[in-house]
C-alpha cells in the first residue's frame, strides 16, 4: 500500500509540520529519525488518520472507501488485554478479518509459542512488547506504522522484533518505523528519513548511508 503526500501542513499550538512531497513505496521499510519534538510521532498519527485536521493531501494507491482500515499501528504505549497471549493476538487477527495462518507465522517469528497460555499482563516488558508487535503484524495490513517498537527493551527482545519486522516486508506492503536508534535504522530500513522542526531535512537510500553527513553525525554522537 503506497502513500503519496503533497503539500502536507499541520499546525497545533507552536508546532508546525510541513512536508512538501513524499512518496512511501511498497516493498520498503522506512525509518523516521529526528530529535525529540521534531514531529516524528505526529507524522505517524497523520498517516494513520488519527489526526485529520490537515492541509494538503495524502493519497493511497488502493480503491477503498476508507483506506485507513488497511493500516495497522503500534503506538508508543500499546495496550495489552488482561488475558492470555494467545487471545491477545487472535483478537487482533479476528478484528482485522485476517487469515488465521498469520497467527501461526507471527507466533513463530516472535518466539511466543511457549508464552501463549500465560496472561500477557504478567510478562516482562520485552515480552509484552513482542505481544504488542504480534498484534499489529498479524493483521496483515498494507501499511504498518510502528512508533518506537523497541524503545527501552533489552537487546534479545529487540533482535526478535527486528527480525519480525524484516520478515513482514512484502512487495505490496509499506512499513514505517519511528526510532531514535540509528543502528536499528541501518539494520532494518531500506530508506531513512530525517525530520527536524517539522521538516524533512534528508531522505537517504540504504545504499547511500555512508555518504550522509547526518548519519555520520548520528553515529559519532551515539558512539561518544
MARSE-538864 format. One line per field, with one value per residue (C-alpha): residue number from 1; residue in three letters; x, y, z. Coordinates in Angstrom, 1 decimal, padded with zeros to 4 digits. Example, Ala and Ser with C-alpha at 12.3 -4.5 7.8 and 13.67 -1.06 7.14 Angstrom:
BEGIN
i = 1, 2
aa = ala, ser
x = 012.3, 013.7
y = -004.5, -001.1
z = 007.8, 007.1
//
This chain:
BEGIN
i = 1, 2, 3, 4, 5, 6, 7, 8, 9, 10, 11, 12, 13, 14, 15, 16, 17, 18, 19, 20, 21, 22, 23, 24, 25, 26, 27, 28, 29, 30, 31, 32, 33, 34, 35, 36, 37, 38, 39, 40, 41, 42, 43, 44, 45, 46, 47, 48, 49, 50, 51, 52, 53, 54, 55, 56, 57, 58, 59, 60, 61, 62, 63, 64, 65, 66, 67, 68, 69, 70, 71, 72, 73, 74, 75, 76, 77, 78, 79, 80, 81, 82, 83, 84, 85, 86, 87, 88, 89, 90, 91, 92, 93, 94, 95, 96, 97, 98, 99, 100, 101, 102, 103, 104, 105, 106, 107, 108, 109, 110, 111, 112, 113, 114, 115, 116, 117, 118, 119, 120, 121, 122, 123, 124, 125, 126, 127, 128, 129, 130, 131, 132, 133, 134, 135, 136, 137, 138, 139, 140, 141, 142, 143, 144, 145, 146, 147, 148, 149, 150, 151, 152, 153, 154, 155, 156, 157, 158, 159, 160, 161, 162, 163, 164, 165, 166, 167, 168, 169, 170, 171, 172, 173, 174, 175, 176, 177, 178, 179, 180, 181, 182, 183, 184, 185, 186, 187, 188, 189, 190, 191, 192, 193, 194, 195, 196, 197, 198, 199, 200, 201, 202, 203, 204, 205, 206, 207, 208, 209, 210, 211, 212, 213, 214, 215, 216, 217, 218, 219, 220, 221, 222, 223, 224
aa = unk, unk, unk, unk, unk, unk, unk, unk, unk, unk, unk, unk, unk, unk, unk, unk, unk, unk, unk, unk, unk, unk, unk, unk, unk, unk, unk, unk, unk, unk, unk, unk, unk, unk, unk, unk, unk, unk, unk, unk, unk, unk, unk, unk, unk, unk, unk, unk, unk, unk, unk, unk, unk, unk, unk, unk, unk, unk, unk, unk, unk, unk, unk, unk, unk, unk, unk, unk, unk, unk, unk, unk, unk, unk, unk, unk, unk, unk, unk, unk, unk, unk, unk, unk, unk, unk, unk, unk, unk, unk, unk, unk, unk, unk, unk, unk, unk, unk, unk, unk, unk, unk, unk, unk, unk, unk, unk, unk, unk, unk, unk, unk, unk, unk, unk, unk, unk, unk, unk, unk, unk, unk, unk, unk, unk, unk, unk, unk, unk, unk, unk, unk, unk, unk, unk, unk, unk, unk, unk, unk, unk, unk, unk, unk, unk, unk, unk, unk, unk, unk, unk, unk, unk, unk, unk, unk, unk, unk, unk, unk, unk, unk, unk, unk, unk, unk, unk, unk, unk, unk, unk, unk, unk, unk, unk, unk, unk, unk, unk, unk, unk, unk, unk, unk, unk, unk, unk, unk, unk, unk, unk, unk, unk, unk, unk, unk, unk, unk, unk, unk, unk, unk, unk, unk, unk, unk, unk, unk, unk, unk, unk, unk, unk, unk, unk, unk, unk, unk, unk, unk, unk, unk, unk, unk
x = 000.0, 001.7, 001.3, 001.6, 002.0, 001.7, 002.0, 001.1, 000.8, -000.4, -000.3, -001.0, 000.0, 003.5, 004.3, 004.2, 004.7, 005.3, 006.1, 006.1, 006.3, 007.0, 006.2, 006.2, 006.6, 005.5, 008.2, 010.2, 010.8, 011.2, 013.0, 011.9, 014.5, 014.9, 015.3, 012.5, 009.7, 010.7, 007.3, 008.0, 005.1, 002.8, 003.7, 002.7, -000.6, -001.4, -000.5, -002.8, -005.7, -005.8, -005.0, -007.3, -007.2, -004.5, -003.9, -002.6, -003.2, -002.5, -003.4, -003.1, -002.8, -005.9, -009.5, -011.2, -014.0, -011.9, -008.2, -007.4, -008.9, -005.9, -003.4, -002.2, -000.5, 001.8, 001.7, 004.5, 002.4, 000.4, -002.5, -002.3, -005.5, -005.8, -006.0, -003.7, -001.1, -002.9, -006.2, -004.5, -003.1, -006.2, -008.5, -006.4, -006.5, -010.2, -010.8, -008.8, -010.5, -007.1, -006.1, -005.5, -002.3, -000.9, -001.3, 000.8, 003.5, 003.8, 003.9, 006.8, 008.7, 008.3, 009.1, 005.9, 004.8, 005.9, 004.1, 000.7, -001.2, 000.3, -001.5, 000.0, -000.1, 002.2, 005.0, 008.3, 008.4, 010.2, 007.8, 004.8, 006.2, 006.6, 002.9, 002.0, 004.1, 002.5, -001.0, -000.1, 001.8, -000.8, -003.4, -001.7, -002.4, -000.9, 000.6, 002.2, 003.2, 005.5, 006.2, 009.4, 008.8, 011.9, 012.2, 013.5, 013.7, 016.7, 018.8, 017.4, 013.8, 015.0, 016.6, 013.4, 011.2, 013.6, 013.6, 009.8, 009.7, 012.1, 010.1, 006.9, 008.3, 006.3, 006.0, 002.5, 003.3, 004.9, 006.4, 007.2, 009.3, 009.9, 013.1, 015.7, 018.2, 020.4, 021.9, 018.4, 017.5, 020.7, 019.9, 016.3, 015.4, 015.6, 015.3, 015.9, 014.1, 015.4, 012.9, 013.8, 011.5, 008.6, 010.6, 012.2, 015.9, 017.2, 015.9, 018.6, 018.6, 020.3, 023.0, 023.9, 024.1, 027.9, 027.8, 025.3, 026.7, 023.7, 024.1, 027.8, 027.0, 024.4, 026.9, 029.6, 027.2, 025.9, 029.4, 030.7
y = 000.0, 003.1, 006.6, 009.9, 013.1, 016.5, 019.9, 018.5, 021.1, 020.7, 023.3, 023.0, 025.4, 026.5, 023.4, 023.3, 020.2, 020.8, 018.1, 019.4, 016.0, 012.4, 009.0, 005.9, 002.9, -000.8, -003.3, -000.8, -000.3, 003.4, 004.7, 008.1, 009.7, 013.0, 014.9, 014.8, 017.1, 017.1, 015.8, 012.0, 010.7, 013.5, 012.4, 008.8, 010.0, 011.9, 008.8, 006.7, 009.1, 009.8, 013.5, 014.7, 018.5, 019.0, 021.0, 019.3, 015.8, 012.2, 009.6, 005.8, 003.5, 001.4, 001.8, 001.7, 003.9, 004.1, 003.3, 003.8, 000.4, -001.1, 000.4, -001.1, 001.0, 000.3, 003.3, 004.2, 002.8, -000.1, -001.6, -005.2, -007.0, -008.8, -012.3, -014.9, -014.1, -016.3, -014.5, -011.1, -012.0, -013.9, -011.0, -008.8, -011.3, -011.6, -007.9, -007.3, -010.3, -011.6, -015.2, -017.3, -018.5, -015.1, -016.0, -019.1, -017.3, -014.4, -016.5, -018.5, -015.5, -013.6, -016.7, -016.6, -020.3, -021.1, -018.0, -018.5, -019.7, -017.1, -013.9, -011.2, -008.6, -010.8, -010.9, -008.9, -005.6, -007.0, -010.0, -007.7, -005.6, -008.7, -009.5, -005.9, -006.2, -009.5, -008.0, -005.4, -007.6, -010.4, -008.0, -008.4, -004.7, -002.9, -000.1, -000.8, 002.1, 001.4, 004.1, 003.2, -000.6, -001.5, 001.5, 000.7, -003.1, -005.4, -006.5, -010.0, -008.8, -006.1, -008.6, -010.7, -007.8, -006.5, -010.0, -010.0, -006.5, -007.7, -010.9, -008.8, -006.9, -007.7, -006.4, -005.0, -003.6, -000.5, -000.3, 002.9, 002.7, 005.7, 005.1, 007.0, 004.2, 005.0, 001.5, -000.1, 002.1, 001.0, -002.7, -002.9, 000.1, 000.5, 004.2, 006.6, 010.0, 012.6, 015.1, 018.2, 021.0, 019.6, 019.4, 016.6, 017.5, 014.4, 011.2, 008.6, 005.2, 002.4, 002.2, 005.9, 005.9, 006.0, 009.3, 011.0, 013.7, 013.4, 009.7, 010.1, 012.7, 010.4, 007.6, 009.9, 011.2, 007.8, 006.4, 009.2
z = 000.0, -001.2, 000.2, -001.8, 000.3, -001.3, 000.4, 003.8, 006.6, 010.1, 012.9, 016.5, 019.2, 018.4, 016.3, 012.6, 010.4, 006.7, 004.1, 000.6, -001.1, 000.0, -001.6, 000.5, -001.8, -001.4, -000.5, 001.6, 005.3, 006.1, 009.2, 010.6, 012.8, 014.4, 017.8, 020.4, 019.4, 015.7, 014.5, 014.1, 016.1, 014.8, 011.3, 012.1, 013.6, 010.4, 008.3, 010.4, 010.1, 013.9, 013.0, 010.2, 010.5, 007.9, 004.7, 001.6, 000.5, 001.5, -001.1, -001.2, -004.2, -003.3, -004.1, -000.7, 000.7, 003.9, 003.2, 006.8, 007.5, 005.7, 008.2, 011.4, 014.1, 017.1, 019.4, 021.9, 024.7, 023.3, 025.2, 026.2, 027.2, 030.6, 029.0, 027.5, 024.9, 022.5, 023.0, 022.7, 019.2, 018.0, 018.9, 016.7, 013.8, 014.0, 014.3, 011.1, 009.4, 008.6, 007.8, 010.9, 009.3, 010.2, 013.8, 013.5, 011.5, 013.8, 016.9, 015.5, 014.3, 017.5, 019.5, 021.5, 021.4, 024.9, 026.2, 024.6, 027.7, 030.0, 030.9, 028.8, 031.5, 033.7, 031.2, 031.2, 029.4, 026.4, 026.2, 026.4, 023.6, 021.4, 022.0, 021.0, 017.8, 017.1, 017.4, 014.8, 012.3, 012.5, 011.0, 007.6, 006.6, 003.6, 005.7, 009.0, 011.3, 014.3, 016.8, 018.7, 018.6, 020.7, 023.0, 026.5, 025.9, 026.1, 023.1, 022.9, 022.5, 020.2, 017.9, 017.8, 017.0, 014.3, 012.8, 012.7, 011.1, 008.3, 007.8, 007.4, 004.4, 001.3, -002.3, -001.6, 001.9, 003.2, 006.8, 008.6, 011.8, 014.1, 016.0, 017.9, 017.3, 014.2, 014.3, 014.2, 011.2, 009.4, 010.2, 009.1, 006.9, 003.1, 003.4, 006.3, 006.6, 009.0, 010.4, 012.4, 013.5, 011.4, 008.2, 006.3, 006.2, 004.4, 002.8, 002.3, 000.5, 002.3, -000.4, 000.3, 004.0, 004.1, 002.2, 004.6, 006.9, 009.1, 009.6, 010.3, 012.9, 014.5, 014.6, 016.1, 018.7, 019.6, 020.0, 022.1
//
